[in-house]
Amino acid sequence: MAVKVHIPTPLRAYVQGNDEVVIDSNMNTVDELFNELSTRFPELQAHLYDQNKQLRKYINIYVNDEDIRFSDHEKTALKSGDEVSIVPSIAGG
C-alpha cells in the first residue's frame, strides 16, 4: 500500500530534503504511517513527537485534505493512494 506524505519546508532537512515521501508499506492508520516514517527518518521523530510519544500539538495532519482531528485522530484509516500532509501551526501577532 503506497501513501504519499507531503513534507513542509521546516522538516525537509530531516527527510533528505524531499518535499514528498512515498511510504509503501503495510500500514492501516496514520499512527502506523508515522511510525514507519520515523523509522526511515529517525531525525524526524523528535520534530513530530513529544517526550510522551504523542504527536506534538503544533503539528496538524491532513489525510486527503481532511483534518484528522475531526475523524479518528492518529487512528484515522488509510488506503492506498491517500495523501497525507504535515502542516505545522504558525503563530504570530
MARGU-172300 format. One record per residue (C-alpha): residue number from 1; x negated, y, z negated; chain. Coordinates in nm, 4 decimals, m for minus. Last residue first. Example, Ala and Ser with C-alpha at 12.3 -4.5 7.8 and 13.67 -1.06 7.14 Angstrom:
n/u/v/w/chain
2/m1.3670/m0.1060/m0.7140/A
1/m1.2300/m0.4500/m0.7800/A
//
This chain:
n/u/v/w/chain
93/m0.0814/3.8551/m1.6183/A
92/m0.2104/3.5327/m1.5022/A
91/m0.1727/3.1632/m1.5340/A
90/m0.2024/2.9088/m1.2572/A
89/m0.0879/2.5550/m1.3093/A
88/m0.2935/2.2916/m1.1307/A
87/m0.1179/2.1150/m0.8439/A
86/m0.2001/1.7528/m0.7698/A
85/m0.0007/1.6419/m0.4667/A
84/0.1085/1.2864/m0.3969/A
83/0.2108/1.1738/m0.0507/A
82/0.4054/0.8508/m0.0104/A
81/0.3259/0.6257/0.2861/A
80/0.3534/0.3009/0.0944/A
79/0.5860/0.3287/m0.1999/A
78/0.5519/0.4933/m0.5385/A
77/0.7690/0.4782/m0.8490/A
76/0.7618/0.7554/m1.1078/A
75/0.6236/0.6076/m1.4319/A
74/0.3974/0.9084/m1.4812/A
73/0.7037/1.1352/m1.5128/A
72/1.0203/0.9339/m1.4412/A
71/1.2096/1.1947/m1.2379/A
70/1.2278/1.5686/m1.3019/A
69/0.8767/1.5909/m1.4475/A
68/0.7589/1.4034/m1.1360/A
67/0.8041/1.7220/m0.9304/A
66/0.9373/1.6261/m0.5864/A
65/0.7353/1.7471/m0.2831/A
64/0.6746/1.3909/m0.1582/A
63/0.5497/1.2921/m0.5026/A
62/0.4489/1.6024/m0.6966/A
61/0.2181/1.6215/m0.9969/A
60/0.1618/1.9301/m1.2093/A
59/m0.1589/1.9572/m1.4122/A
58/m0.1578/2.2258/m1.6815/A
57/m0.0299/1.9856/m1.9478/A
56/m0.3214/1.7472/m1.9011/A
55/m0.2141/1.3937/m1.8233/A
54/m0.2375/1.1898/m2.1423/A
53/m0.5424/0.9768/m2.2300/A
52/m0.5479/1.1167/m2.5856/A
51/m0.8707/1.3116/m2.5131/A
50/m0.6933/1.4911/m2.2259/A
49/m0.6517/1.3522/m1.8751/A
48/m0.6801/1.5018/m1.5260/A
47/m1.0030/1.7017/m1.5484/A
46/m1.1812/1.4442/m1.7618/A
45/m1.0832/1.1716/m1.5125/A
44/m1.2288/1.3453/m1.2080/A
43/m1.5873/1.2571/m1.2997/A
42/m1.4956/0.8863/m1.2761/A
41/m1.3968/0.9045/m0.9053/A
40/m1.3014/0.5517/m0.7992/A
39/m1.1806/0.4543/m1.1453/A
38/m1.0046/0.7878/m1.1935/A
37/m0.8169/0.7440/m0.8630/A
36/m0.7185/0.3905/m0.9627/A
35/m0.5869/0.5095/m1.2985/A
34/m0.4134/0.7961/m1.1195/A
33/m0.2353/0.5554/m0.8857/A
32/m0.1326/0.3285/m1.1738/A
31/0.0187/0.6266/m1.3575/A
30/0.1939/0.7461/m1.0410/A
29/0.3631/0.4070/m1.0181/A
28/0.3597/0.0874/m0.8102/A
27/m0.0025/0.0179/m0.7356/A
26/m0.1662/m0.2495/m0.5176/A
25/m0.4357/m0.0498/m0.3456/A
24/m0.4958/0.1749/m0.0501/A
23/m0.5739/0.5097/m0.2062/A
22/m0.6110/0.7792/0.0554/A
21/m0.7950/1.0858/m0.0690/A
20/m0.7277/1.4334/0.0588/A
19/m0.9128/1.7654/0.0273/A
18/m1.2420/1.5787/0.0014/A
17/m1.5489/1.7426/m0.1514/A
16/m1.6942/1.4184/m0.2902/A
15/m1.3929/1.3621/m0.5163/A
14/m1.5162/1.5534/m0.8236/A
13/m1.6124/1.8657/m0.6249/A
12/m1.2614/1.8630/m0.4816/A
11/m1.1025/1.9392/m0.8189/A
10/m1.0935/2.3216/m0.8013/A
9/m0.9746/2.3109/m0.4354/A
8/m0.6638/2.1016/m0.4974/A
7/m0.6657/1.7326/m0.3978/A
6/m0.3792/1.5919/m0.1910/A
5/m0.3356/1.2201/m0.2617/A
4/m0.2272/0.9943/0.0250/A
3/m0.0758/0.6578/m0.0705/A
2/m0.1535/0.3307/0.1060/A
1/0.0000/0.0000/0.0000/A
//
